């Protein structure tokens, strides 16, 4: 008997605001813009893309495209989605000093 494999969707595991916040915090720690955008898209899907589209005034298609693996959302779009998710984008001093900057 062969096992049937399904595609894992991380959005299905993001069932609380806390889980979504941790997921995004870990994505930001990668410093990989593409990964961060894709992670934000996953969180938006977990919350409900239609709801996010309604709150931001953007179309679902635009959101899916912007936050896809090859998407490149603008800062304005990113901030609008984060606001709709009830999340803030904040700055912090890294625990390890950045060399070459003052």
Phi and psi in degrees as a GROMACS rama.xvg file:
@    title "Ramachandran Plot"
@    xaxis  label "Phi"
@    yaxis  label "Psi"
@TYPE xy
-92.8187  146.248  UNK-2
-85.9346  142.216  UNK-3
-95.6046  121.771  UNK-4
-96.4889  143.487  UNK-5
-119.742  159.901  UNK-6
-76.5271  132.353  UNK-7
-77.9136  132.321  UNK-8
-118.544  106.511  UNK-9
-61.0681  -22.4559  UNK-10
-59.8621  -29.4578  UNK-11
-67.0918  -23.9888  UNK-12
-91.5085  -8.35315  UNK-13
-92.1306  81.4446  UNK-14
-102.587  -1.29383  UNK-15
-137.505  159.168  UNK-16
-61.3305  -35.2138  UNK-17
-65.4945  -43.5526  UNK-18
-62.8922  -38.9975  UNK-19
-65.677  -41.1628  UNK-20
-65.574  -41.5769  UNK-21
-64.8158  -43.1746  UNK-22
-58.0314  -45.46  UNK-23
-70.1232  -39.4368  UNK-24
-59.9654  -41.4924  UNK-25
-67.9003  -35.4168  UNK-26
-65.1563  -43.0671  UNK-27
-62.0407  -31.8342  UNK-28
-67.7034  -17.067  UNK-29
-74.9786  -22.7759  UNK-30
59.385  22.5603  UNK-31
-105.166  106.833  UNK-32
-57.1494  -41.7603  UNK-33
-65.0536  -41.2183  UNK-34
-66.983  -41.0472  UNK-35
-62.7533  -44.6551  UNK-36
-62.1561  -43.7421  UNK-37
-64.6989  -40.5828  UNK-38
-63.1654  -39.8746  UNK-39
-64.4691  -36.0686  UNK-40
-64.7066  -38.117  UNK-41
-65.1002  -43.2009  UNK-42
-65.0394  -40.2293  UNK-43
-62.3975  -39.8405  UNK-44
-65.3753  -38.3303  UNK-45
-64.0679  -37.7624  UNK-46
-76.5611  -31.58  UNK-47
121.682  105.809  UNK-48
-62.5024  -34.4239  UNK-49
-64.2089  -43.7465  UNK-50
-61.4478  -44.2491  UNK-51
-64.7877  -41.5883  UNK-52
-60.5409  -44.6718  UNK-53
-63.3063  -40.2109  UNK-54
-72.8265  -30.2598  UNK-55
-95.0116  -17.6624  UNK-56
78.9891  9.35331  UNK-57
-99.5871  155.307  UNK-58
-77.9352  153.491  UNK-59
-58.4924  -41.3708  UNK-60
-60.2684  -43.6939  UNK-61
-63.4183  -40.8083  UNK-62
-65.2467  -46.9992  UNK-63
-59.231  -42.6535  UNK-64
-66.6111  -46.6004  UNK-65
-62.5808  -37.8026  UNK-66
-105.184  22.0315  UNK-67
-80.1267  177.168  UNK-68
-56.0619  -36.0822  UNK-69
-108.52  12.3591  UNK-70
-73.0873  165.292  UNK-71
-146.161  76.4468  UNK-72
-68.0103  149.252  UNK-73
-74.0206  163.992  UNK-74
-63.7184  -37.1969  UNK-75
-60.4275  -45.1086  UNK-76
-65.4843  -43.6682  UNK-77
-59.9347  -46.5273  UNK-78
-64.381  -39.6472  UNK-79
-63.1426  -42.3588  UNK-80
-68.2238  -42.8171  UNK-81
-62.5844  -39.3656  UNK-82
-63.346  -43.8353  UNK-83
-62.5443  -29.8082  UNK-84
-82.2532  -7.81558  UNK-85
78.0714  27.2797  UNK-86
-116.436  149.523  UNK-87
-106.667  148.632  UNK-88
-101.313  116.596  UNK-89
-123.597  163.662  UNK-90
-111.082  147.806  UNK-91
-145.348  157.124  UNK-92
-78.5585  128.105  UNK-93
-64.7366  152.1  UNK-94
-67.9113  -31.5939  UNK-95
-100.845  130.278  UNK-96
-61.6556  144.254  UNK-97
-84.4893  123.324  UNK-98
-80.0136  145.732  UNK-99
85.9525  -0.24822  UNK-100
-122.89  151.923  UNK-101
